[in-house]
Amino acid sequence: MFIQYIGVHNMQVHLTLKSANAKTGPIPVSTTTSESCPPDCAMRDACYAASGPLALHWAKVTAGERGTDWPTFTASIAALPDGQLWRHNQAGDLPAANGTVDPVKLGQLVHANAGRRGFTYSYHRDTQSIDWIRHANNWGFTVNLSANDLADADTLADHKAGPVVVVLPSTQTANTKTPAGRPVVVCPATQRDNVSCATCQLCARQRDVIVGFPGHGTRKRVIDIRLAA
């Protein structure tokens, strides 16, 4: 059956081959147009990428002033060295069509990533998106499902579609647990200056433990208020 996908067909993506961000470390990092973000994302008003220098870069990618089209981007990923660790989307989300993850573009990315160690995060959570995220994880591209709070982390973990990450209050520095008793490890890079994505690599692994990210940046007050409600 022919399915017409109506989505972000000319999606712009920028690839930085060596990130200067101290938290990610010197690994390749991509940025995808903001149109890739699901419209029902609960963290839109608290998104750390919507302020500061990253927001300026993200706006230029979204406007088409920086980056490339999707085929050129996936070709660049396929050209990375074997075993290369890289992070997809310091801002943005997985490619979407008709309000759900676009399986064609995601499949192209998974194929390009073969032999490499790409990882990313996604707020897409409709049934079809969860299914495609599960496939991506099974095929070697690590997609972390992003939870809005600890109870939500349990809900996402129950899908068994892939590893889960969760936003935490800005004051949370100790490891904790979800209401269902799942262990939550606070992101080491948020606690120690000598740790980055390049050295930690926890989010790039298939795992049962949930990784927690304390609110930070200019939006941390919004996150703290929301989590305290």
Disulfide bonds with the S-S distance in Angstrom:
none
